[in-house]
Structure formats: C-alpha cells, structure tokens
Amino acid sequence: MPLMMTTPEAGPLPPETLAEAPFGGFAVVEIATGQLLTVEDPCGDRTAQLYAFSRADMTEFLSPHHTRVFSNSYRLGLGMRLVSNRRRAMMVLGRDRAGGHDLLIPASLPGDLASLPNDTASGHEALRAAVRHAGLNAPKFPDPVNLFLNVGVERDGRLVPAAAPPAPGRSVTCRVVMDMCVVVTNTPSGLGIDTGEGAIRVRVDNRLIP
C-alpha cells in the first residue's frame, strides 16, 4: 500500500507543517522518511512544480527523467515511485485527487513568459530564489515534476499540453521514503494554459487526512 505508515522501530516523526506558495513564489519544507507530502491547488486552476533534494547529499535530487525510465511512463500515476538521479525512490504517489501530471516539460524561463507582466517570475527564477532562501547548496537545478499539468503525445511525437477543467481543491499526496528538502514553485508554465493566480498549499502530515 503506497501510503502505509512507517514501522514503530523508526521512531517518532517530526512535527507536521503547512506552507503556502503564492503565485509567482515558492514554498520550501523539510520532510522525513515516513511522512506524507500533500500539494494542493485550492482554486483548481494552477500548475505547480515539484523539486526535492536529499538531505544526506544535495547532489541527489528528484529526477523526472529517471522516473520516466524507472516507471516506463511519461505521466505520473497512482502508485508510481518518484526516483532520484541515482534511481533511488524518494516518494510514492499514494493519493491523486487531480489526475494529469507531467514528467516531460522543463521549468519555464523568463523568455517563455513574454506575454505576461515583466515582474512575473519564471519557474527557473522561482527555484533559484527558493534555493537561496533555504540556504541550500544545490550543485544543479533539475527539471520539475509538473503537478496538475496534462501533456499528451501525438502519434507524430508532438507534445500537446492541455488545460484541465477547473477543479478547486485538487491535490496529490505522496508517502516520503527519503529525508529531503522539498521545493514547490507556483509559476506559469509558459504554455499559455494556466491562467489563474491562486496560491498552492504544501502540507506535511504524519497521518492520512480523510
């Protein structure tokens, strides 16, 4: 069961936390093995970019590329293990109240947001700001796991991003299996399909919320 609790021998879990990533911003949370990570889109019209770095070694990080190969899929699905650049499991998707999560699209760059106001942060800029804010010594900025972003692949190989219908309260919950620092950014994808400006909530729990 993807959301099974840790064994009693693992000891007590750290305190639960709640953070919020405003539009154009980020949230950074520390999370331990056995805890639950939930990312929620309260307004139901945003995409969110998920990053994670091992606390033991910052050169090990969540990798959508290795997750694709490990799972033989370009879409994140229920029960899938999200793995690091060393192909070690970091978390497992155990509850999905959204559907449509992408492992292909890189973080947006300033040039991708030409149609938006100049002060709108790109995904790459938000990740840099989050790393500085958290005092992390990240040797590399990886691509994100794109939550709430549905990308199809046509027979000719074309990528077709699609905007999902607004669904307030959509969320994903993962069981964490590695001590890590998680960064969630809330920036436009640059694909012209996420038009809302609501916040993204990031919650760390020690038990499954009904």
Helices and strands as residue ranges (DSSP letters): G 8-10, E 17-21, E 26-31, E 36-41, E 48-54, H 64-71, E 81-83, E 89-96, G 110-113, H 123-134, E 145-147, E 150-153, E 159-162, E 170-176, E 180-185, E 200-205
